[in-house]
Amino acid sequence: MSFDVEKIRTDFPLLRGNPGLAYLDGAATAQKPQCVIDAVSRFYSEENANIHRGLYHLSQAATAAFEHARERAAAFIGAREPRECVFTRGATEAINLVAASWGGANLREGDEILITHMEHHADIVPWQLVAARTGARLVVAPIFDDGSLDMEAFAKKISPRTKIVGAVHVSNALGTVNPVKEICALAHAAGALALVDAAQSSAHFALDVQDIGCDFLVFSGHKVCGPTGIGVLYGRAEVLEKMPPYQGGGDMIETVDFAGTTYRGIPGRFEAGTPDIAGAVGLAAALDYVAALRPHAQAHEEALLEYATEKLLAEVPEIRIFGTAKEKASVISFRLGDVHPSDVGMLLDTFGIAVRVGHHCAMPLMKRLGVTGTARASFSFYNTFEEADRFVAALRKIRGMF
């Protein structure tokens, strides 16, 4: 089967309506195919009602659509059963849920939380917050200059005090693909749990939580062509069942009395209030769409990354690429000589090329790299080789301006 990227692009209204735009910021948020937009619109137009509490037809239809989305999320990551998938506002809230609920109940003074030096702020700050409340300590495993994780040092950082390990699957700032299966095995050998941040990897290749062996995995809908404001926390059922509620309110309870409250089982106890029902419906459509394109989309992205990287190094003077690990997904973070990344980003915009600039919510990583920030181009399956050529040509012109 060939991968027809031009045909794929016609599925995306924003790309179809802006032929001069080269959108190279999929790592921040992916564009949405028409099927996702239609699914959300159809829900609000034809099925809009609250869920779980109504006996009338619309409520039952909305509930069925919401729970179907949970089934799709479970299938997308290889969970054993849908109840292991909790809907959240995104990967960030999912990690906060684990840190506050599991961490608050299980961490004590002297315990350690091990993360890597390439983590997104969402896998740093929640652990700092719970560490401050419990007396636990945050431990950081180092990386090599090429952006790969120093696995020997990582293994040495694990101790009997380690209670949980948090690791990004694919670095949003470098593209590095971490050996999460090995990381989880090391954590379990020490008696610790393991959380995998799959916000980036979910957009690029298939996930199987059973094969990875993680206790928790998180991803965001908007990175994988779904709506914003919806995400998934996967947790092994036996772990989730022992965790206290994250928030209180409607729909997460069994009984409420002023003398005390009892809570629903999983996943309901972690889904207080009216959820983003339309977001879940849109997410289900997005997961179906993305899953149908694999593995051909992944091969296209890998070829595009290799092509763009080689052309940049060969044709753009004084470009420095950050993140050159052997195992890498389609992210190119770079500096262009002494040109500030913000200037690079604004000038690329005049050529119709959208990239990200700044610290990419990874300030400790930027400090490790010796820079305040980078420009970042991130390629998705709907990007083309022609767009890569335009990107390289624009950078060559920009370098000539300074």
C-alpha positions in Angstrom: 0.0 0.0 0.0 1.4 3.4 -1.0 1.0 6.4 1.3 -0.7 9.2 -0.7 0.0 12.3 1.3 -1.7 14.6 -1.1 -4.9 12.7 -0.7 -4.5 12.6 3.1 -4.2 16.4 3.1 -7.6 16.8 1.5 -9.0 15.3 4.8 -7.8 18.4 6.7 -9.9 21.6 6.0 -7.3 24.0 7.4 -4.6 22.5 5.2 -6.9 22.3 2.2 -8.0 25.9 2.7 -4.4 27.3 3.1 -2.3 25.9 0.3 0.5 28.3 1.0 0.8 27.2 4.7 3.5 24.7 5.7 2.3 23.7 9.2 5.4 22.3 11.0 4.1 22.4 14.5 2.4 19.1 15.0 4.3 18.5 18.3 2.4 21.4 19.8 -1.0 20.4 18.3 -2.0 18.4 15.3 -4.5 19.6 12.7 -7.9 18.0 12.7 -9.4 15.9 9.9 -13.0 16.5 8.7 -14.2 13.3 10.3 -13.2 14.6 13.8 -14.8 18.0 13.1 -18.0 16.2 11.8 -18.1 13.9 14.8 -18.1 16.8 17.3 -20.6 18.8 15.2 -22.9 15.8 14.9 -22.8 15.2 18.6 -23.9 18.7 19.4 -26.4 18.7 16.5 -28.0 15.3 17.1 -27.1 13.7 20.4 -26.3 16.5 22.9 -27.3 15.5 26.4 -25.7 14.8 29.7 -24.5 11.3 30.4 -24.9 8.5 33.0 -27.9 10.1 34.7 -30.7 10.3 32.2 -33.2 7.6 31.2 -34.4 9.4 28.1 -33.2 8.4 24.6 -30.8 11.4 24.1 -29.0 10.8 27.4 -28.7 7.1 26.7 -27.3 7.8 23.2 -24.8 10.3 24.6 -23.7 7.9 27.3 -23.2 5.1 24.7 -21.1 7.5 22.5 -19.0 8.5 25.5 -18.4 4.9 26.7 -17.7 3.9 23.1 -14.9 6.5 23.1 -13.5 4.9 26.2 -13.5 1.5 24.4 -11.6 3.1 21.4 -9.0 4.6 23.7 -8.5 1.3 25.4 -8.0 -0.5 22.1 -5.7 2.3 20.8 -3.2 1.7 23.6 -3.8 -2.0 24.2 -5.4 -1.8 27.6 -6.9 -4.9 29.0 -10.3 -3.3 29.6 -11.9 0.1 29.1 -12.2 0.8 32.8 -8.4 1.2 32.9 -8.9 4.4 30.8 -9.8 7.6 32.7 -10.8 10.7 30.6 -8.9 13.8 31.6 -8.4 17.3 30.1 -5.1 16.0 28.6 -1.7 14.5 29.5 -1.0 17.3 31.9 -4.1 16.7 34.0 -3.5 12.9 33.8 0.0 13.3 35.4 -1.4 15.7 38.0 -4.1 13.1 38.8 -1.5 10.4 39.4 0.8 12.7 41.4 -2.0 14.0 43.6 -3.9 10.8 44.1 -1.4 8.0 44.0 1.5 10.2 45.2 -0.5 11.8 48.0 -1.6 8.4 49.3 1.7 6.5 48.9 4.7 8.9 49.1 6.4 9.6 52.4 9.4 11.6 53.6 12.6 10.1 52.2 10.9 8.4 49.2 12.2 9.2 45.7 10.6 10.1 42.4 12.8 9.4 39.5 12.4 11.3 36.2 14.7 12.2 33.3 16.4 15.4 32.3 14.4 15.7 29.1 10.9 15.8 30.8 8.2 18.2 29.8 7.2 20.5 32.7 4.0 18.4 33.0 6.2 15.6 34.3 8.3 17.8 36.6 6.0 20.3 38.3 3.3 17.9 39.6 6.0 15.7 41.2 7.6 18.8 42.8 4.2 19.8 44.2 3.5 16.3 45.8 7.1 16.1 47.0 6.7 19.4 48.8 3.6 18.1 50.5 4.9 14.6 51.4 8.7 15.1 52.0 9.6 12.9 49.0 12.5 13.9 46.8 12.8 14.4 43.1 15.7 12.6 41.4 16.8 13.3 37.9 18.6 10.9 35.5 21.0 12.6 33.1 21.2 12.6 29.3 24.0 12.5 26.8 24.9 15.4 24.6 23.1 13.9 21.7 19.9 13.9 23.7 19.7 10.2 24.5 19.1 9.0 28.0 22.1 7.7 29.9 20.6 4.3 30.8 23.5 3.2 32.9 23.2 6.3 35.0 19.4 5.9 35.1 19.7 2.4 36.4 22.1 3.6 39.1 19.7 6.3 40.2 17.1 3.7 41.1 17.2 2.6 44.7 15.0 1.0 47.3 13.8 4.5 48.0 12.4 4.9 44.5 8.6 4.6 44.5 7.7 5.8 41.0 9.5 6.5 37.8 8.2 9.0 35.2 9.6 9.1 31.7 8.7 10.7 28.5 8.3 8.2 25.6 9.3 10.8 22.9 10.9 14.1 23.9 8.8 17.0 22.6 11.9 19.2 22.4 14.4 16.7 21.0 12.5 13.9 19.3 14.4 11.3 21.3 12.6 8.0 21.7 13.3 6.5 25.1 13.5 2.8 25.8 10.3 2.8 27.9 10.0 -0.9 28.1 13.4 -1.2 29.7 12.7 1.8 31.9 9.5 0.1 33.2 11.3 -3.2 33.8 14.1 -1.4 35.8 11.4 0.3 37.9 9.5 -2.9 38.6 12.7 -4.7 39.6 13.2 -2.1 42.3 9.6 -2.4 43.5 8.6 1.0 42.0 5.8 1.9 39.6 6.3 3.5 36.2 4.5 6.2 34.3 5.0 6.8 30.6 4.2 10.2 29.1 3.0 9.3 25.6 1.8 12.7 24.5 4.2 12.8 21.6 4.6 9.1 20.8 0.8 8.5 20.5 0.9 10.7 17.3 3.8 8.8 15.7 3.6 5.1 16.3 1.4 2.3 17.8 1.3 1.9 21.6 0.8 -1.3 23.6 0.7 -0.8 27.3 0.9 -4.5 27.9 4.1 -4.8 26.0 5.6 -1.6 27.5 4.8 -2.9 30.9 3.9 0.5 32.4 1.6 1.1 35.4 0.4 4.4 34.0 0.4 6.0 30.5 -0.9 9.4 29.5 -1.7 11.0 26.2 -3.6 14.1 24.9 -6.3 14.1 22.2 -5.1 17.2 20.4 -1.7 15.7 19.7 -3.3 12.8 17.8 -5.7 14.8 15.6 -8.4 14.9 18.2 -10.0 17.9 20.0 -8.3 20.0 22.6 -9.4 19.6 26.3 -9.6 15.8 26.2 -7.0 13.2 27.2 -6.6 9.8 28.7 -4.9 8.3 31.7 -4.3 4.6 31.5 -3.7 2.9 34.8 -3.5 -0.8 35.6 -6.9 -1.6 37.2 -5.3 -3.0 40.4 -3.4 0.2 40.9 -6.3 2.6 40.1 -8.6 0.7 42.4 -6.4 1.6 45.4 -6.2 5.3 44.6 -8.4 7.9 46.3 -10.5 10.3 44.3 -8.7 13.2 42.6 -11.7 15.6 42.7 -15.1 15.5 44.4 -18.5 16.2 42.8 -21.2 14.7 40.8 -21.0 11.3 39.1 -18.0 10.1 41.0 -20.0 9.0 44.0 -22.1 6.0 45.1 -23.7 7.7 48.1 -23.4 11.1 49.7 -24.4 11.9 53.3 -23.2 14.7 55.5 -21.7 12.0 57.7 -19.6 10.6 54.8 -19.5 9.7 51.2 -18.8 6.5 49.3 -17.3 6.5 45.8 -17.8 4.8 42.5 -15.4 2.2 41.2 -12.9 2.9 38.4 -12.8 4.9 36.2 -15.9 6.9 37.4 -14.4 7.9 40.7 -11.8 10.0 38.8 -14.3 11.7 36.5 -16.1 14.2 38.7 -18.7 16.5 37.1 -19.9 16.7 33.5 -17.0 15.6 31.3 -16.1 16.8 27.8 -18.5 14.4 26.1 -18.1 16.0 22.6 -14.3 15.9 23.1 -14.4 12.2 23.8 -16.6 11.6 20.7 -14.1 13.6 18.6 -11.2 11.7 20.2 -12.8 8.3 19.2 -13.0 9.5 15.6 -9.4 10.7 15.7 -8.1 7.5 17.0 -10.0 5.5 14.3 -8.5 7.8 11.7 -4.9 7.7 12.9 -5.0 3.9 13.5 -6.1 3.3 10.0 -3.1 5.1 8.6 -0.5 3.1 10.5 2.2 1.9 9.8 2.4 3.7 6.5 2.1 7.1 8.1 5.0 6.3 10.5 7.3 5.3 7.6 6.4 8.5 5.8 7.3 10.6 8.8 10.6 8.8 9.3 11.5 9.4 5.7 10.6 13.0 5.9 12.6 13.5 9.1 15.7 11.9 7.5 15.3 14.0 4.3 14.8 17.3 6.1 17.7 16.7 8.5 20.1 15.8 5.7 19.1 18.9 3.6 19.4 21.2 6.6 22.9 20.1 7.5 24.0 20.2 3.8 22.5 23.4 2.7 22.0 25.8 5.7 25.1 27.5 7.0 25.7 27.5 10.8 22.7 25.4 11.7 23.0 23.4 14.9 20.5 20.7 15.5 19.7 19.6 19.1 18.7 16.0 19.5 20.6 13.6 17.3 19.9 10.4 19.2 19.8 7.3 17.0 16.2 6.6 18.0 14.3 9.7 17.1 10.8 10.8 16.0 10.0 13.6 13.7 11.2 16.7 15.6 14.0 19.0 14.6 15.1 21.6 17.2 17.7 24.0 16.0 19.6 27.2 16.3 20.6 29.2 13.2 24.0 30.7 14.0 23.5 33.7 16.3 20.0 34.5 15.1 17.5 34.5 18.0 14.9 31.7 17.7 12.1 34.2 17.9 13.5 36.1 14.9 13.7 32.7 13.0 10.1 31.9 13.8 8.7 35.3 12.8 10.7 35.3 9.6 9.7 31.8 8.7 6.1 32.9 9.1 6.6 35.4 6.4 7.4 32.5 4.1 4.2 30.7 5.2 6.0 28.3 7.5 4.8 27.7 11.0 7.3 26.4 13.6 7.5 26.6 17.4 10.1 28.7 19.2 11.1 29.0 22.9 11.9 26.5 25.7 9.1 24.1 24.7 8.0 23.6 28.3 11.4 22.0 29.0 13.4 24.7 30.7 15.7 22.3 32.6 16.6 20.6 29.3 17.4 23.9 27.6 19.7 24.8 30.5 21.4 21.4 30.1 21.9 22.2 26.4 23.3 25.6 27.1 20.6 27.6 25.4 17.5 29.6 26.4 15.5 28.1 23.7 15.4 26.7 20.1 13.3 26.9 17.0 11.5 23.6 16.4 10.0 22.1 13.3 7.9 19.0 13.9 6.6 16.9 11.0 3.3 15.0 10.9 2.1 12.4 8.4 0.3 15.1 6.4 3.5 17.1 5.8 5.2 16.8 2.4 8.7 16.7 1.0 7.9 19.9 -0.9 7.2 21.6 2.5 10.6 20.3 3.8 12.2 21.9 0.7 10.5 25.2 1.3 11.5 25.1 5.0 15.2 24.6 4.1 15.1 27.2 1.3 13.5 29.7 3.7 16.2 29.1 6.4 18.9 29.5 3.8 17.5 32.9 2.9 17.0 33.9 6.6 20.6 33.1 7.3 21.7 35.3 4.5 19.9 38.3 6.1 22.2 38.3 9.1 
